Amino acid sequence: MSEQKRIAFGYNRNESNRIIINEPQALTVKLIFELYAEGKSLDNISRQLAACEIPSPYNNPKWGKQALSKILSYERYLGTEDYPKIIDQELYDRVLEIRQSRAK
């Protein structure tokens, strides 16, 4: 039996092995992008997700900065050949712009 590559948070595989949206996780992905686009820090987003009792991708009560940063960097949330779209280009671009300005 071949080992399947782990897919991004916000998605599952269906019976025919196609990648589909995991709706509750996709809502979390959108929330993370929206909060960051509003200017919230990774620490603030982590606290807010914990307060809402939204577990991390590894089912931890606390979200790490690295997990949040990784989610914010995934272009696949825009939709690809394999991945359905979760966020729109405008939101992704806003987040990318903020990330680049904070990295300076």
Long-range contacts (C-beta under 8 A, 24 or more apart in sequence): 8-71, 8-74, 8-76, 8-77, 8-83, 9-57, 9-67, 9-71, 10-71, 10-77, 10-86, 11-83, 11-84, 19-82, 19-83, 19-84, 20-84, 21-84, 21-86, 26-86, 28-54, 29-71, 29-77, 29-86, 29-87, 30-86, 30-87, 32-68, 32-71, 32-72, 33-71, 33-72, 33-77, 33-87, 33-91, 33-92, 33-95, 34-91, 36-72, 36-95, 36-98, 36-99, 37-91, 37-94, 37-95, 37-98, 39-98, 42-68, 42-69, 72-99, 73-99
